[in-house]
Amino acid sequence: MVGLTRFPDRLPKSLSITRLIFHSLPLRVLFQDLANTRETVVEEANKNQAVVLALYEALNTRDVRTVHKILAAELEWWFHGPTTHQFLMPLLTGASSDDSFRFEFDPLSITIFGSTVIVEGCDHSRSISWVHAWTVTDGIITQVREYLNTSLTVTRLGNSGQSPPSDYNPSSTAEITSVHCPSVWESSFSNRVGKSVPGLVLAI
């Protein structure tokens, strides 16, 4: 027979306290680190959103100086849509700072994925829908992807473990997305233009 070692029902008082301190300290530190990380992420997201909203305010008031302060000197710009709808670039470059240019970008929806800020809206007649995907780096906008009258689906590459934002509303087009590229956001104003529009996928 193999002898069984019996352990006392109660550990010595000093040993119990030592083990309690040893086990609880790392957990407390871990939870604190997680809380600090979450606060940092939220704070960064709020800052990125504030930068983008400040840009729209400057664009709509034709404040060219503020626009140039917010944008990187070498801004990467991608455009998808009818060439007649390239409204943003003249504003970014200051070429349309006069009152003769009437198109205004009024954000109706804002969603943030780290350094990427997705903004969506449409004109007052709802004949033109637009989506801007801004990349904010250290408080400066370094990239913008512009979509006019285009349905956009945003997917996350190789990180299916992360949950989508709280305002995510999945739809039928999300079903075609690969398991490794989960859909995390889809434009909603593109269906208001009253006609069929092309669809694109943006991977972040």
C-alpha positions in Angstrom: 0.0 0.0 0.0 1.1 3.5 -0.7 1.1 5.7 2.4 -1.0 8.8 2.2 0.4 12.0 3.7 -2.2 13.7 5.8 -2.1 17.5 5.9 -3.4 19.4 8.9 -6.9 20.7 8.7 -5.6 24.1 9.5 -2.4 25.7 8.4 -0.2 27.5 10.9 -1.3 31.1 11.3 1.9 32.5 10.0 1.9 30.3 6.9 -1.8 31.1 6.1 -1.1 34.9 6.2 2.0 34.5 4.1 0.2 32.6 1.4 -2.7 35.0 1.4 -0.4 38.0 0.9 1.5 36.1 -1.8 -1.6 35.2 -3.8 -3.5 38.4 -3.4 -0.8 40.9 -4.2 -0.3 39.8 -7.9 -4.0 39.7 -8.5 -4.5 43.2 -7.1 -1.6 44.5 -9.2 -3.0 42.7 -12.3 -6.5 44.2 -11.9 -4.9 47.7 -11.3 -2.9 47.3 -14.5 -6.0 46.3 -16.5 -7.9 49.3 -15.1 -5.0 51.6 -16.0 -4.8 50.2 -19.5 -8.5 50.6 -20.0 -8.4 54.2 -18.8 -5.4 54.9 -21.2 -7.3 53.4 -24.1 -10.4 55.4 -23.4 -8.4 58.6 -22.9 -6.6 58.1 -26.2 -9.9 57.4 -28.0 -11.4 60.6 -26.6 -8.4 62.6 -27.7 -8.5 61.2 -31.2 -12.3 61.9 -31.4 -11.7 65.5 -30.2 -9.0 66.0 -32.9 -11.3 64.9 -35.7 -14.3 66.9 -34.4 -12.0 70.0 -34.2 -11.1 69.4 -37.9 -14.7 69.3 -39.0 -15.4 72.5 -37.1 -12.5 74.1 -38.8 -13.5 72.9 -42.2 -17.1 74.1 -41.9 -15.9 77.5 -40.7 -13.2 77.7 -43.3 -10.5 78.0 -40.7 -7.6 77.1 -42.9 -5.0 77.8 -40.2 -6.5 75.4 -37.8 -6.9 72.8 -40.5 -3.2 72.9 -41.3 -2.3 72.6 -37.6 -4.3 69.4 -37.3 -3.2 67.8 -40.5 0.2 66.2 -41.1 2.4 68.0 -43.7 2.3 64.8 -45.8 -1.3 63.7 -45.6 -2.1 60.3 -47.1 -5.5 60.6 -48.9 -7.6 57.8 -50.5 -10.8 58.6 -52.4 -13.5 56.2 -53.4 -16.6 57.5 -55.2 -17.7 59.7 -58.2 -15.0 62.1 -59.2 -17.5 64.9 -59.2 -17.9 64.3 -55.4 -14.4 65.1 -54.3 -15.5 67.8 -51.8 -13.1 67.1 -49.0 -9.7 67.7 -50.7 -10.4 71.3 -51.8 -11.3 72.0 -48.1 -8.2 70.3 -46.8 -5.9 72.2 -49.1 -7.7 75.5 -48.6 -8.6 75.8 -52.3 -12.3 76.3 -51.4 -12.0 78.6 -48.4 -14.5 81.1 -50.0 -18.2 81.0 -49.5 -18.9 79.8 -53.0 -18.3 76.3 -51.8 -21.4 75.2 -49.9 -20.9 71.5 -49.1 -20.5 70.9 -45.4 -19.5 67.8 -43.6 -21.8 67.4 -40.5 -20.8 64.2 -38.6 -23.9 62.1 -37.8 -22.1 59.0 -36.5 -18.6 58.5 -35.0 -17.0 55.2 -34.1 -13.4 54.8 -32.8 -11.1 51.8 -33.3 -7.8 52.9 -31.6 -6.1 55.4 -33.9 -8.8 55.0 -36.6 -11.8 57.3 -36.3 -14.8 56.4 -38.6 -17.1 59.3 -39.3 -20.3 59.1 -41.3 -22.9 61.5 -42.6 -24.9 62.7 -45.6 -25.9 66.0 -47.1 -29.1 67.8 -46.2 -31.0 66.4 -49.2 -29.7 62.9 -48.4 -28.6 62.4 -52.0 -24.9 62.1 -51.0 -23.6 59.9 -48.3 -20.1 60.0 -47.1 -17.7 58.1 -44.8 -14.3 59.3 -43.6 -11.8 57.0 -42.0 -9.2 59.2 -40.2 -5.9 57.9 -38.8 -4.7 60.0 -35.8 -1.1 59.7 -34.7 0.0 61.7 -31.6 -2.7 64.2 -32.0 -2.1 64.8 -35.7 -4.2 63.4 -38.6 -1.8 61.4 -40.9 -4.3 59.6 -43.2 -7.8 59.8 -44.5 -9.8 57.4 -46.6 -12.9 59.1 -48.1 -15.9 57.2 -49.4 -18.7 59.0 -51.3 -22.0 57.2 -52.1 -20.2 53.9 -51.2 -21.3 51.3 -48.7 -18.4 50.6 -46.3 -17.8 47.6 -44.1 -14.9 47.7 -41.6 -13.2 44.5 -40.7 -10.4 43.7 -38.2 -7.5 41.7 -39.5 -6.3 38.7 -37.5 -7.9 39.6 -34.2 -11.2 37.8 -34.0 -10.9 37.7 -30.2 -11.6 41.4 -29.7 -15.2 42.4 -29.3 -16.8 45.0 -31.5 -17.8 48.4 -30.2 -21.0 48.7 -28.1 -22.8 50.5 -31.0 -22.1 47.8 -33.5 -25.2 46.7 -35.4 -24.5 43.6 -37.6 -26.3 43.1 -40.8 -26.5 40.5 -43.6 -23.3 41.7 -45.3 -21.4 40.7 -42.3 -22.1 37.0 -43.0 -19.7 37.1 -46.0 -16.8 38.2 -43.9 -14.1 35.6 -43.2 -13.7 34.2 -39.7 -10.2 35.7 -39.5 -11.5 39.1 -40.6 -14.6 39.8 -38.4 -16.8 42.7 -39.4 -16.8 45.4 -36.7 -18.7 48.2 -38.4 -20.9 48.9 -41.4 -22.1 52.2 -42.9 -25.8 53.0 -42.5 -26.4 56.2 -44.4 -25.4 54.9 -47.8 -28.8 53.3 -48.2 -30.4 56.8 -48.0 -29.2 58.0 -51.4 -32.1 56.3 -53.1 -30.0 54.2 -55.5 -27.6 51.3 -55.6 -24.1 52.1 -54.5 -20.9 50.0 -54.6 -19.6 48.3 -51.5 -16.1 48.2 -50.2 -14.3 46.6 -47.2 -11.7 48.5 -45.1 -9.4 46.3 -43.1 -7.9 47.8 -39.9 
